[in-house]
Amino acid sequence: MTDDYATGDTFFAVWTPLGFRVRVTHSYWELITTIKHPIMAGRELDVQTALQYPEQVRQSRSDPAVYLFYRPERPGRWICAVAKRLNGEGFLITTYPTDAIKEGVPIWPR
């Protein structure tokens, strides 16, 4: 993440049902919503809800420290929030709407 992550420029931080907190800075949220996935601009509450109250969580096959949190948006559509957990703390990698849940190890619900 960027240096401002460590300096307290937190845009939001929420606890997940997996027992770790996920944070995102103002500048990184801007990167997500202007470069990576502009469709997510203004949808920070949807992302927070997906992280706090996911219907499903999958662990990435390529990186076991990465988790994909899925919350239904409407029938056949999901909000996916991708977070990485390092040293007990998590940070948001990206978020996007999707019509498919990616393969991975099911983590939640247990």
Secondary structure per residue as TSV (DSSP state, phi and psi in degrees):
chain	resnum	aa	ss	phi	psi
A	1	M	-	360.0	176.9
A	2	T	-	-83.7	168.3
A	3	D	G	-59.7	-32.9
A	4	D	G	-65.9	-16.2
A	5	Y	G	-60.4	-40.5
A	6	A	T	-82.1	-16.6
A	7	T	T	-95.5	5.0
A	8	G	T	93.0	20.2
A	9	D	-	-86.9	41.5
A	10	T	E	-70.5	127.4
A	11	F	E	-83.1	-48.5
A	12	F	E	-153.8	157.8
A	13	A	E	-144.6	128.0
A	14	V	E	-134.8	151.0
A	15	W	E	-85.8	140.3
A	16	T	-	-99.0	162.5
A	17	P	T	-69.2	-6.5
A	18	L	T	-86.5	-1.3
A	19	G	S	89.5	15.3
A	20	F	-	-130.6	155.6
A	21	R	E	-93.9	140.7
A	22	V	E	-111.9	129.0
A	23	R	E	-118.0	157.3
A	24	V	E	-146.1	141.1
A	25	T	E	-88.4	164.7
A	26	H	H	-57.7	-47.6
A	27	S	H	-67.8	-36.0
A	28	Y	H	-72.8	-36.4
A	29	W	H	-61.8	-40.2
A	30	E	H	-62.4	-40.7
A	31	L	H	-61.2	-45.5
A	32	I	I	-60.0	-46.7
A	33	T	I	-87.0	-5.9
A	34	T	I	-113.4	-30.7
A	35	I	I	-109.3	-56.9
A	36	K	I	-71.7	-57.1
A	37	H	-	-142.6	75.7
A	38	P	G	-55.1	-24.3
A	39	I	G	-62.1	-16.8
A	40	M	G	-90.8	-0.3
A	41	A	T	-58.0	131.7
A	42	G	T	79.8	4.9
A	43	R	-	-109.6	27.0
A	44	E	H	-60.8	-32.9
A	45	L	H	-67.0	-36.8
A	46	D	H	-63.1	-39.9
A	47	V	H	-68.1	-43.7
A	48	Q	H	-60.5	-42.0
A	49	T	H	-64.5	-41.1
A	50	A	H	-61.6	-38.9
A	51	L	H	-71.9	-40.4
A	52	Q	H	-79.3	-38.8
A	53	Y	S	-131.0	59.2
A	54	P	-	-70.5	152.4
A	55	E	S	-83.7	-33.2
A	56	Q	E	-142.7	147.9
A	57	V	E	-131.1	132.4
A	58	R	E	-119.5	143.0
A	59	Q	E	-92.9	133.3
A	60	S	-	-59.3	140.6
A	61	R	S	-73.9	-30.4
A	62	S	S	-88.7	-21.7
A	63	D	-	-146.1	106.4
A	64	P	T	-65.2	-10.2
A	65	A	T	-88.4	-1.8
A	66	V	E	-106.5	133.4
A	67	Y	E	-124.5	141.2
A	68	L	E	-111.2	116.5
A	69	F	E	-99.7	123.7
A	70	Y	E	-115.4	134.1
A	71	R	E	-135.5	132.3
A	72	P	E	-61.8	138.2
A	73	E	E	-100.1	-44.2
A	74	R	E	-164.0	172.0
A	75	P	T	-53.4	125.6
A	76	G	T	81.2	2.9
A	77	R	E	-133.0	141.8
A	78	W	E	-129.5	153.8
A	79	I	E	-98.7	129.5
A	80	C	E	-114.0	125.8
A	81	A	E	-114.3	122.3
A	82	V	E	-105.0	122.7
A	83	A	E	-130.2	150.1
A	84	K	E	-115.6	138.2
A	85	R	E	-109.0	120.9
A	86	L	E	-130.8	128.8
A	87	N	T	52.3	38.9
A	88	G	T	84.7	-11.9
A	89	E	E	-111.2	149.5
A	90	G	E	-116.9	154.6
A	91	F	E	-138.0	148.8
A	92	L	E	-75.4	128.5
A	93	I	E	-90.0	-49.9
A	94	T	E	-164.3	174.7
A	95	T	E	-154.4	147.7
A	96	Y	E	-165.0	157.9
A	97	P	E	-82.9	148.6
A	98	T	E	-150.5	159.2
A	99	D	S	-107.7	6.4
A	100	A	S	-143.5	141.2
A	101	I	-	-89.3	126.5
A	102	K	-	-71.4	155.6
A	103	E	-	-66.8	155.0
A	104	G	S	160.7	173.1
A	105	V	E	-77.3	119.3
A	106	P	E	-63.9	128.0
A	107	I	E	-113.9	-36.7
A	108	W	E	-137.5	138.7
A	109	P	-	-73.1	159.4
A	110	R	-	-86.9	360.0
